[in-house]
Amino acid sequence: MPYTTDAALDFWYEFDQAFLFAATPEVNALYGAIYGPSFAIDALVDVVRDQASNLPAIIGDRAPSFRRLAEIQLEIMTRHFPDSKDLQRAFEDFGHGVLFDSKTVPTSGQLRRPVGRIIHMMDGTPDDCVGYHRWHAFIRAAVAAGANANAWLVINRYVVLAWAIYSELSPREDAPSNPPLTAERLESLRKGWLSADEQTLNQVFLNYQGKFPDDYGNRRAGKIDEVRYSLIQRVLANASAGSNPQHTGGRRFWELPVAQFLQIQVYGQRLLAPKGQGRGAASPLVLALRGTLPGFPRMPLHRPPLEPAQILYIEEWIDNLELA
């Protein structure tokens, strides 16, 4: 059955009822087992941010409750949208703020959604919204507890895509005609976020402090280029350790803001190849890291080489750049 807005309205209505407005005794019991005075819902965001590698130990005996709550969420998603592409559309419309629910309760004739929440969208504004952070933290914790990693990676991408859309548009609550993104812009966000790996998704939420991540500020979440760049900065910094390279004045060029990094020349060469197919593989930076740049030794000099997967990550980031 093709995706429809009506189907999305019913999906998000059931989802909100199940986990917010009319939670079942089982769901309430799971909430009680997972969260508490020492492990509040926002504390989980901090734990995922600061202690991701130690999550299984921190979760401890909460693991079965995390897995079960994740199962219930998946059950509702797959029942409404067995086709993942349709589920993706439902998340996109959730981010757009276009799911205006004017349906009524048959027995009373009253709107089935409370005033202030007639549209199915995340509460708050892009600058104070915490719901997307909480959902990401729950997903990472559920996976650490043994939930289906592949299924939740896909959903985590939908969550961050919805957040990116929402952050650009800042849709108004209860407005029946919030404008969506252009098809071109939506496709650009899809291209970035629907291929994001777990490391990138974690980085998006790294600096959460009760509002939109300060690391991105008014750039919002749409530019995966800068999210990945922060990871690449860390990789190159670790590879160089405490060395003090000169690079003909470029020195520790990976510490530069991304705009300057894209333009800098080292030993008379731009780090990045011109735009075009195979740009990443042809870029002097990638060639130097692989030790295949003519006339140059492998970089970093006198240090262990980067892992092939790390170099490939940099290559793919360059391939997908929309800047410079």
KELUMKE-391393 format. One line per 2 residues: number of its first residue (from 1); their letters; for each residue x, y, z of N, C-alpha, C. Coordinates in pm, whole numbers. Layout:
// KELUMKE-391393
NUM	A	X:Y:Z:X:Y:Z:X:Y:Z  ...
END
This chain:
// KELUMKE-391393
1	MP	85:-120:0:0:0:0:88:124:0  70:217:-95:155:336:-104:142:424:20
3	YT	246:498:48:247:589:161:142:697:143  72:729:251:-22:841:252:-6:920:381
5	TD	-43:1046:375:-40:1128:496:-134:1072:601  -248:1020:557:-344:963:650:-282:847:727
7	AA	-205:762:658:-138:651:725:-36:702:827  34:810:792:131:867:885:62:925:1008
9	LD	-54:988:990:-129:1042:1103:-165:931:1201  -212:818:1149:-253:709:1236:-133:643:1304
11	FW	-22:635:1232:99:578:1292:146:664:1409  164:793:1386:216:878:1492:117:893:1607
13	YE	-12:885:1576:-113:889:1683:-97:767:1774  -89:649:1714:-72:529:1796:60:532:1872
15	FD	165:581:1806:296:586:1871:292:676:1994  232:794:1980:223:886:2093:134:831:2204
17	QA	26:767:2164:-61:708:2265:13:601:2344  88:518:2272:155:405:2336:266:447:2431
19	FL	333:560:2399:452:596:2476:441:729:2550  328:799:2534:317:929:2598:182:951:2664
21	FA	75:960:2585:-53:1002:2639:-130:891:2709  -117:768:2664:-195:658:2722:-109:533:2727
23	AT	7:546:2787:100:433:2794:36:314:2865  63:196:2812:9:74:2872:82:45:3004
25	PE	23:-40:3088:93:-79:3211:232:-137:3183  246:-214:3074:378:-270:3043:478:-159:3013
27	VN	439:-62:2931:531:47:2896:567:128:3020  470:158:3103:499:233:3226:594:156:3317
29	AL	577:23:3322:667:-58:3403:809:-56:3346  818:-56:3213:950:-50:3148:1017:84:3175
31	YG	939:192:3166:994:324:3200:1049:323:3343  973:264:3435:1017:260:3573:1143:179:3592
33	AI	1158:71:3512:1276:-14:3523:1399:52:3462  1378:136:3361:1490:199:3289:1535:328:3355
35	YG	1437:414:3385:1470:547:3435:1441:557:3584  1499:652:3648:1479:671:3790:1560:790:3838
37	PS	1560:817:3969:1632:934:4023:1779:939:3983  1842:823:3973:1985:821:3939:2010:800:3791
39	FA	1901:787:3713:1917:759:3570:1801:823:3496  1787:954:3513:1676:1027:3451:1690:1025:3300
41	ID	1582:1060:3232:1580:1049:3086:1688:1133:3020  1716:1252:3074:1822:1334:3017:1959:1290:3064
43	AL	1965:1221:3176:2093:1165:3220:2142:1061:3121  2048:989:3059:2087:891:2958:2153:959:2839
45	VD	2105:1077:2802:2169:1153:2695:2314:1181:2730  2338:1222:2854:2474:1252:2897:2561:1127:2900
47	VV	2504:1016:2942:2579:891:2947:2621:848:2807  2529:854:2712:2560:816:2575:2666:909:2517
49	RD	2658:1035:2552:2755:1131:2502:2894:1108:2561  2900:1085:2692:3029:1084:2762:3088:946:2785
51	QA	3004:843:2785:3053:710:2821:3001:603:2725  2999:636:2596:2941:545:2498:3008:408:2499
53	SN	3140:405:2516:3212:277:2511:3182:189:2631  3125:247:2736:3098:171:2858:2949:147:2878
55	LP	2870:169:2773:2725:161:2786:2675:27:2838  2720:-87:2783:2666:-214:2833:2681:-231:2983
57	AI	2797:-191:3038:2819:-205:3181:2728:-110:3260  2711:11:3208:2628:110:3277:2481:67:3276
59	IG	2437:13:3163:2298:-31:3152:2271:-148:3246  2365:-241:3253:2356:-351:3347:2225:-427:3338
61	DR	2156:-440:3452:2033:-521:3455:1913:-450:3395  1933:-328:3346:1825:-260:3273:1813:-312:3129
63	AP	1910:-391:3083:1917:-434:2944:1788:-499:2894  1727:-595:2966:1602:-655:2914:1491:-552:2895
65	SF	1484:-453:2983:1380:-350:2970:1405:-263:2848  1533:-227:2823:1565:-152:2702:1526:-231:2578
67	RR	1560:-359:2576:1530:-441:2458:1379:-452:2435  1304:-472:2542:1159:-488:2527:1094:-359:2480
69	LA	1136:-245:2535:1078:-118:2492:1111:-93:2345  1232:-129:2304:1270:-116:2162:1185:-208:2075
71	EI	1156:-329:2123:1072:-422:2047:933:-365:2026  875:-305:2130:740:-249:2118:739:-136:2016
73	QL	841:-51:2018:849:56:1918:857:-2:1777  943:-102:1759:958:-163:1627:828:-230:1581
75	EI	758:-293:1673:632:-359:1638:533:-259:1579  521:-143:1641:427:-42:1590:474:10:1455
77	MT	604:36:1441:657:86:1314:633:-12:1200  667:-137:1221:657:-235:1112:511:-271:1081
79	RH	424:-261:1181:283:-289:1155:222:-181:1065  258:-58:1090:204:52:1008:278:64:875
81	FP	409:44:878:491:66:758:590:-50:738  541:-162:686:634:-273:660:742:-238:559
83	DS	715:-140:472:814:-91:377:892:22:444  1025:4:456:1106:103:526:1103:240:459
85	KD	1084:243:327:1076:372:258:955:452:303  845:381:331:726:449:381:749:501:523
87	LQ	819:423:604:853:469:738:943:592:731  1035:593:637:1121:711:616:1036:833:585
89	RA	938:819:497:850:931:463:775:982:586  733:889:673:661:930:793:751:1013:885
91	FE	877:975:894:971:1053:975:998:1189:910  1010:1192:778:1033:1319:709:917:1415:731
93	DF	794:1366:719:678:1452:740:669:1495:886  711:1410:977:719:1445:1119:814:1564:1137
95	GH	929:1559:1070:1024:1671:1078:972:1796:1012  900:1781:903:845:1896:831:736:1969:911
97	GV	670:1898:1002:560:1960:1075:437:1978:989  411:1881:901:296:1892:810:186:1792:844
99	LF	204:1716:952:106:1612:986:0:1671:1080  -85:1756:1025:-193:1822:1099:-306:1722:1119
101	DS	-330:1687:1245:-425:1579:1276:-559:1637:1320  -650:1646:1224:-784:1698:1255:-884:1586:1281
103	KT	-835:1464:1298:-925:1351:1324:-984:1363:1464  -1102:1307:1482:-1173:1317:1609:-1194:1179:1670
105	VP	-1223:1181:1800:-1258:1058:1871:-1405:1027:1839  -1434:908:1782:-1572:880:1738:-1676:894:1847
107	TS	-1644:856:1969:-1744:858:2075:-1778:997:2126  -1683:1092:2110:-1707:1226:2164:-1710:1335:2059
109	GQ	-1654:1307:1942:-1645:1409:1839:-1537:1512:1864  -1462:1496:1972:-1354:1588:2005:-1227:1551:1928
111	LR	-1143:1652:1904:-1014:1625:1841:-937:1521:1924  -876:1428:1855:-805:1323:1929:-667:1369:1979
113	RP	-623:1486:1932:-495:1542:1979:-523:1669:2059  -450:1693:2168:-473:1814:2249:-427:1940:2175
115	VG	-490:2050:2206:-450:2178:2150:-305:2205:2190  -227:2255:2093:-84:2273:2114:-3:2156:2062
117	RI	-73:2044:2035:-6:1926:1981:-88:1862:1870  -161:1946:1798:-244:1892:1690:-158:1838:1578
119	IH	-43:1900:1557:50:1848:1456:140:1745:1522  161:1634:1452:257:1534:1499:397:1584:1463
121	MM	468:1632:1564:603:1684:1547:670:1683:1684  801:1705:1688:871:1708:1816:837:1836:1889
123	DG	817:1825:2020:782:1942:2100:898:2041:2106  865:2168:2128:967:2270:2147:1005:2338:2017
125	TP	1120:2401:2018:1174:2468:1900:1311:2409:1870  1369:2436:1754:1502:2381:1724:1608:2415:1827
127	DD	1590:2526:1901:1693:2565:1998:1673:2507:2137  1554:2456:2168:1536:2397:2301:1476:2257:2295
129	CV	1461:2204:2177:1401:2072:2160:1496:1963:2211  1446:1877:2299:1531:1770:2353:1487:1632:2305
131	GY	1371:1624:2242:1316:1494:2207:1404:1412:2115  1463:1476:2015:1549:1402:1923:1673:1349:1994
133	HR	1728:1427:2088:1844:1383:2164:1809:1262:2249  1693:1268:2313:1650:1157:2398:1629:1030:2316
135	WH	1571:1046:2199:1544:927:2116:1675:865:2068  1767:948:2026:1898:896:1984:1965:822:2100
137	AF	1961:880:2219:2024:816:2335:1958:682:2366  1825:678:2357:1755:552:2380:1798:447:2278
139	IR	1807:486:2152:1847:392:2047:1985:334:2075  2080:421:2106:2217:373:2132:2220:280:2253
141	AA	2142:314:2357:2138:230:2476:2070:96:2446  1962:100:2368:1892:-25:2333:1982:-118:2254
143	VA	2057:-63:2159:2150:-144:2080:2259:-202:2170  2310:-121:2262:2410:-171:2357:2353:-282:2444
145	AG	2220:-279:2464:2155:-381:2545:2120:-506:2464  2145:-503:2332:2121:-621:2250:2009:-610:2150
147	AN	1949:-490:2134:1845:-471:2033:1906:-483:1893  1821:-504:1795:1864:-526:1656:1942:-405:1604
149	AN	2074:-421:1594:2160:-307:1559:2132:-255:1419  2112:-345:1322:2089:-301:1184:1957:-226:1171
151	AW	1853:-279:1232:1722:-213:1223:1726:-76:1289  1794:-65:1403:1795:62:1474:1892:162:1414
153	LV	1992:116:1340:2077:210:1268:1994:282:1162  1910:207:1091:1822:267:990:1728:369:1055
155	IN	1668:332:1167:1574:423:1233:1647:543:1291  1767:522:1344:1846:635:1395:1874:736:1284
157	RY	1896:686:1163:1915:777:1049:1787:855:1019  1671:788:1032:1545:858:1011:1525:965:1118
159	VV	1563:933:1241:1549:1029:1351:1633:1154:1324  1759:1134:1285:1844:1250:1262:1804:1325:1135
161	LA	1751:1256:1036:1700:1324:917:1580:1412:953  1490:1358:1033:1375:1438:1078:1421:1559:1156
163	WA	1523:1540:1240:1578:1651:1318:1641:1757:1228  1712:1714:1125:1772:1809:1032:1665:1892:961
165	IY	1559:1825:918:1448:1895:851:1384:1995:947  1353:1946:1065:1288:2028:1167:1373:2150:1203
167	SE	1503:2130:1211:1593:2238:1251:1600:2348:1146  1589:2310:1019:1593:2411:913:1462:2488:904
169	LS	1351:2421:930:1221:2483:905:1159:2548:1028  1188:2495:1147:1124:2541:1270:973:2554:1251
171	PR	904:2442:1221:760:2448:1195:682:2494:1318  569:2559:1292:487:2615:1400:386:2511:1448
173	ED	367:2509:1579:270:2418:1637:129:2459:1596  48:2358:1565:-94:2375:1532:-119:2456:1405
175	AP	-14:2483:1327:-32:2554:1199:-69:2452:1092  -182:2469:1025:-226:2367:929:-150:2366:797
177	SN	-63:2462:775:3:2468:644:151:2506:657  225:2435:740:369:2458:747:432:2421:613
179	PP	519:2507:559:579:2476:428:689:2370:442  693:2274:350:799:2173:353:926:2225:284
181	LT	1033:2150:296:1155:2181:223:1131:2163:73  1214:2227:-7:1210:2200:-150:1256:2057:-175
183	AE	1213:2001:-285:1252:1863:-319:1403:1851:-329  1467:1954:-382:1612:1951:-398:1682:1950:-263
185	RL	1636:2033:-170:1699:2038:-38:1675:1909:40  1554:1857:29:1523:1732:98:1613:1620:47
187	ES	1632:1613:-83:1718:1509:-139:1862:1526:-92  1905:1650:-76:2040:1675:-26:2056:1622:116
189	LR	1957:1646:201:1963:1596:338:1957:1443:341  1874:1388:256:1869:1241:248:2005:1184:211
191	KG	2068:1245:114:2199:1196:68:2300:1194:181  2295:1295:267:2389:1299:377:2352:1205:490
193	WL	2231:1219:542:2197:1150:666:2162:1004:649  2106:963:536:2063:824:522:2180:728:500
195	SA	2300:781:487:2419:696:478:2510:716:599  2466:795:696:2550:824:813:2576:697:892
197	DE	2699:679:937:2732:563:1019:2710:596:1166  2725:495:1252:2699:513:1394:2788:621:1455
199	QT	2914:624:1413:3007:722:1468:2962:864:1437  2918:886:1314:2870:1019:1276:2744:1056:1353
201	LN	2652:962:1366:2529:989:1440:2560:1025:1585  2653:955:1645:2690:989:1783:2750:1129:1790
203	QV	2830:1164:1689:2896:1295:1690:2794:1408:1681  2684:1384:1612:2581:1486:1599:2531:1532:1735
205	FL	2520:1437:1827:2463:1467:1958:2570:1489:2065  2696:1494:2025:2806:1494:2120:2800:1610:2218
207	NY	2764:1729:2170:2772:1849:2253:2636:1895:2305  2542:1802:2312:2410:1838:2364:2419:1891:2507
209	QG	2361:2010:2530:2359:2069:2664:2223:2134:2691  2118:2070:2646:1985:2123:2670:1930:2207:2557
211	KF	2007:2225:2452:1960:2297:2336:2032:2241:2213  2010:2301:2099:2076:2252:1979:2228:2255:1998
213	PD	2300:2152:1952:2444:2144:1981:2519:2272:1948  2589:2326:2047:2663:2451:2030:2768:2439:1922
215	DY	2816:2318:1899:2922:2298:1800:2877:2336:1660  2745:2331:1636:2693:2363:1503:2624:2499:1499
217	GN	2569:2541:1616:2507:2672:1624:2406:2695:1512  2416:2811:1448:2315:2845:1348:2336:2772:1217
219	RR	2438:2686:1209:2454:2607:1086:2353:2493:1082  2296:2460:1198:2200:2353:1210:2262:2218:1175
221	AG	2175:2115:1169:2227:1978:1153:2242:1937:1008  2207:2022:916:2201:1980:777:2333:1951:711
223	KI	2443:2006:760:2570:1992:689:2654:1880:751  2631:1761:702:2706:1646:751:2855:1665:726
225	DE	2890:1751:628:3031:1779:600:3105:1817:729  3046:1906:807:3114:1957:925:3108:1858:1040
227	VR	3004:1777:1044:2998:1671:1144:3112:1573:1121  3127:1529:997:3235:1434:965:3371:1501:979
229	YS	3379:1628:947:3507:1697:958:3560:1694:1101  3471:1709:1199:3515:1704:1338:3572:1568:1373
231	LI	3518:1462:1312:3574:1328:1334:3709:1314:1266  3720:1368:1145:3846:1362:1071:3954:1440:1145
233	QR	3917:1554:1202:4013:1630:1282:4071:1544:1394  3983:1468:1457:4028:1383:1567:4120:1272:1518
235	VL	4086:1212:1404:4169:1105:1347:4309:1158:1315  4315:1273:1249:4445:1329:1210:4524:1376:1332
237	AN	4456:1428:1432:4526:1470:1554:4586:1350:1626  4508:1241:1634:4559:1121:1699:4677:1062:1621
239	AS	4668:1068:1488:4776:1012:1405:4905:1090:1421  4893:1221:1438:5013:1304:1450:5070:1305:1591
241	AG	4988:1260:1688:5027:1259:1829:5077:1398:1869  5191:1406:1935:5241:1535:1983:5341:1599:1889
243	SN	5345:1555:1764:5444:1609:1670:5412:1754:1635  5511:1822:1579:5495:1963:1545:5531:1985:1398
245	PQ	5449:1934:1305:5483:1945:1162:5480:2089:1114  5559:2118:1011:5565:2253:956:5473:2269:835
247	HT	5475:2171:744:5388:2174:627:5392:2308:554  5512:2359:535:5535:2489:469:5441:2597:520
249	GG	5429:2602:651:5344:2704:713:5206:2656:745  5168:2540:690:5035:2487:718:5024:2426:855
251	RR	5138:2382:909:5147:2324:1042:5034:2221:1065  4963:2231:1176:4856:2134:1206:4727:2181:1136
253	FW	4726:2163:1003:4620:2221:921:4482:2165:954  4476:2045:1012:4347:1985:1045:4278:2056:1161
255	EL	4349:2146:1228:4288:2223:1336:4217:2348:1284  4229:2375:1156:4165:2493:1096:4014:2474:1085
257	PV	3938:2582:1084:3795:2571:1049:3781:2508:911  3671:2440:889:3655:2363:766:3672:2450:641
259	AQ	3623:2574:643:3633:2659:525:3779:2685:487  3866:2704:587:4008:2725:558:4078:2595:519
261	FL	4036:2487:583:4093:2356:551:4072:2323:403  3955:2359:352:3922:2326:212:4007:2404:113
263	QI	4069:2514:157:4143:2600:65:4295:2593:83  4341:2537:193:4483:2546:225:4569:2466:127
265	QV	4691:2515:105:4790:2444:24:4905:2400:114  4953:2278:93:5066:2225:166:5169:2179:63
267	YG	5292:2228:76:5397:2199:-22:5350:2232:-164  5277:2344:-176:5235:2391:-307:5116:2321:-366
269	QR	5054:2229:-293:4939:2154:-346:4817:2174:-258  4702:2190:-322:4577:2186:-247:4560:2048:-188
271	LL	4505:2039:-68:4483:1909:-6:4376:1829:-80  4281:1899:-140:4168:1833:-206:4178:1850:-357
273	AP	4144:1746:-429:4138:1753:-575:4018:1837:-618  4018:1884:-742:3901:1958:-791:3777:1872:-790
275	KG	3661:1936:-791:3535:1863:-795:3530:1772:-916  3468:1657:-898:3455:1562:-1008:3451:1420:-955
277	QG	3423:1328:-1044:3415:1188:-1003:3550:1140:-951  3546:1064:-841:3669:1012:-782:3753:1117:-713
279	RG	3689:1227:-673:3763:1337:-613:3838:1295:-488  3775:1214:-405:3839:1174:-280:3967:1096:-303
281	AA	3958:993:-387:4075:908:-413:4187:986:-479  4153:1090:-555:4254:1168:-627:4311:1282:-545
283	SP	4256:1306:-427:4301:1420:-346:4440:1394:-287  4531:1493:-295:4665:1476:-238:4665:1433:-92
285	LV	4568:1480:-14:4561:1439:127:4546:1288:138  4453:1232:62:4428:1088:67:4549:1011:12
287	LA	4604:1061:-98:4721:994:-157:4838:995:-60  4859:1105:10:4971:1113:106:4949:1019:223
289	LR	4825:1007:267:4796:916:378:4816:770:336  4794:741:208:4815:604:158:4960:580:114
291	GT	5038:687:107:5176:673:64:5192:658:-86  5096:710:-163:5100:696:-309:5106:831:-380
293	LP	5136:939:-308:5148:1069:-372:5289:1083:-429  5301:1097:-560:5435:1100:-623:5525:1208:-561
295	GF	5646:1166:-525:5744:1259:-473:5731:1288:-325  5635:1222:-257:5613:1248:-115:5613:1116:-37
297	PR	5665:1117:86:5656:997:169:5515:980:224  5490:863:276:5360:839:340:5348:928:463
299	MP	5228:978:484:5199:1061:601:5104:985:695  5115:1009:826:5207:1101:892:5350:1046:895
301	LH	5443:1134:880:5584:1097:871:5633:1043:1007  5704:930:1000:5763:869:1119:5659:830:1224
303	RP	5537:807:1178:5430:764:1268:5359:644:1205  5289:563:1284:5213:451:1227:5111:501:1124
305	PL	5087:425:1019:4988:469:918:4847:464:972  4759:541:909:4618:534:943:4562:399:899
307	EP	4459:355:967:4389:234:925:4322:260:789  4317:157:701:4251:175:571:4109:230:583
309	AQ	4034:184:685:3897:232:702:3894:381:734  3993:430:807:3998:573:840:4026:656:715
311	IL	4116:607:631:4147:679:506:4026:677:414  3956:564:408:3837:555:325:3730:652:375
313	YI	3718:668:505:3622:761:563:3650:904:514  3778:942:514:3818:1075:465:3790:1088:316
315	EE	3821:982:241:3796:983:97:3648:1004:67  3562:933:138:3418:944:113:3365:1081:155
317	WI	3422:1137:262:3382:1273:302:3412:1372:191  3529:1361:130:3566:1451:21:3474:1429:-99
319	DN	3442:1304:-129:3353:1274:-242:3216:1341:-226  3169:1351:-103:3034:1401:-78:3028:1548:-40
321	LE	3142:1617:-47:3142:1759:-11:3051:1839:-102  2975:1927:-41:2896:2022:-119:2961:2160:-117
323	LA	3067:2173:-40:3139:2300:-29:3268:2293:-108  3313:2407:-159:3444:2424:-221:3470:2326:-334
END
